[in-house]
Structures are given as structure tokens and as C-alpha cells.
Amino acid sequence: MTHFAEFRVQVGSPVILGNDGFGEARIVPILGGTVSGPGLVGTILPGGADEQRIRADGLTRIHARYVIRAEDGALIRVDSQGLRHAAPEVMAALMRGERVDPALVYFRTVIRFETAAAAHEALNRSLFLSEGQREPEAVVLRLTRF
């Protein structure tokens, strides 16, 4: 496994859809961001979203979709699915938008890319694991190729 890139995803205020019995549903708009690293450099385009389900115990199921414009102009679709959880008091602080020690939070996603750009064809053939960190106005993902 090798370090691939770091994503800094700028996020907006969540749209709370309510609890339909499967947990609180919310959609977090993706406003933009940056991608930097040895495997990919680019810009995260605005317009994506992170759909979340939050159980009563704080376990959050994450499914984010957005698009990267690589440094060479190629468009790359990101599909990221994962889990985030921590002790109840830590999750409460995260939900209030507070900064918490990332060592106290389990936040992992599996990322799959899709692109028609020949120069990035290898992305279509690999899976990536990310370790995430929630900041007040951004999510930082550190991707590893495996």
C-alpha cells in the first residue's frame, strides 16, 4: 500500500432530512476543494454531495460523490463509501462543528474512481482506502492505493 493523495474537501452546512427509522438522513453539499499528492493533483469541483445516515449510537454511514478536475484537465468521478464513529461525547462535538482529535474518531472510506481520460485509465482499475478527518468546514482524506 502506498500513499496516493490528500483530498481537502470543502463542505457546506448539512441539509437534515430527518429520521425515517433507519437513522437521521442528511446531505452535506460539497463546495470544492483540492487534491495533492504523488498520484493525483487537481481541483474538487463544486456540486457533489455526501449523503449520510446517522444511527442513534452515532455510527455514520457515508456515501460521497463528486468530480475532480485533474491538473491535465481530465475529469474524474469519485465514489466514496465508508464509516465514521467515536465515543458519544466526541460525536456530539463533531456534530456541533467543533474540532476534535482525529485519533479519537474511526473514519475510513473505500474510494473508487471513474474516468474516460486515457492518461488516468489506471484509476478505473484500483481501489483506494482513505483515512478521514473532519474539520469544521472541510473533510481531509488521506488516500492509499492497494
N, C-alpha and C positions, 0 to 999 in steps of 0.2 A: 504494500500500500504506500502510495506516495502523495505528498501534498500537491493539490491541483490548483486551487484558487481560494480567495476570500471574497465573499459577497457581502456588501454593505447595502442592505435593502431598506430604503426609507419607507415608513408606513404611516398611514393616517389613522384617525380615530375609528374604532370598530363600529360597525353597524350591528346592533344587537337585534336578532330576530326573535329571541325568546326561547323558552324551554318547551319542546314538544314531546317530552317524555324520554327522549334519547340523550338529553343533556342540552345545555344552552348553546344555541346556534348563533354564530356571529361571523361576519365577513369583515376582514381587515383590508382596506384598499392599499395597494402598492403604488407609491408615488414616484418611484425612480430609484436610482442607486448606482453603485459602481461594482465592477468585477476586476480584481487584480490578482496576478499570480503567474507562475511559470506555465500553466496550462491554458489560460484564457485571460484576456484583457478586454474590457468593454464597458458598456453602459446598460443598466437595467432601465427599460422603458416604462413610463407610467401607464397605468391601465390594467395591471394584473390584480389579483386578489388572493388572500389567504383565507380559505374557509375553515372554520374551526368548530369543534364540538367539545364542550367542556362539561365533564361529569361533575356530580355533586362533590366528589372527593378531590377535584382539581385536575384530574388527568385530562389533558387536552390532546385531542386528535387533530392533526394539522394536514391541510392539503392546499398547497400554494401553486398557482400557475401564473407565469409571467414570461416576458420576452427580453432577451439580451441582444443588443446590437454590438457585435464584436468589433474590435479595433479596425478590422479589414472591411467592415460594413455588413458582414453576414448576420442574418437573423437566426437566433437560436431560441427555441421554446424550452422552457424549464417546467418540469412537473416534479414537485417536491412533496413527499408524504412522510409524516413522522409523528412522534410523540413528545410531549413536554409534561413533566410533573416534578413536584417538590413537596416539602412539608407544607401543611396548610398555611402557616404564617408567611412562608416565603411566597407561595402562590398568591396570597392576598396582597402582598406588597407589589408583586408583578402586575396584578390586575388594577392596582391603583396607579400604575405607571412609574413606580419607584425603581431605582437602580438597585439590583441585588447581586450578591456574589455569585458569579456563574458556576462556581464549584458546588453550589447548593442545589442546582437545577439539572435534572436529566433532560436534555433537549437534543434529539437526534432525528435526522431525516435521511431518507433514501432519495436520491435525485436522479432523474432520467432526462436526457436532452433529446430534442428532435430538431434536425436542421436539413435543409436541402442544399446547403453550401458544401461543395466538394472538398474544400480546404478543411472542413470540420467534420467530415464523414465519420471519423473515429469516435466522435461523441455519441453517435447513434448506436454504437456497439459496446458501450460501457455503462456501468452503474457507479454512482458516487455516494459516499456516506458523508454526511455533514454533522459537525458538532455546532450547535447553535448557542447564541447568547442574545437575550432580549434586552435592549436598551430602551430608554423612554420613547425615542422617536425612530428607532431603527432596529433591525434584526441583523446580526452578524453571523454568517455561516462560513465555517472553515471546511472546505471540501477535500476529501481524499478519494483518489481513484483506486478501485480494487477490482 
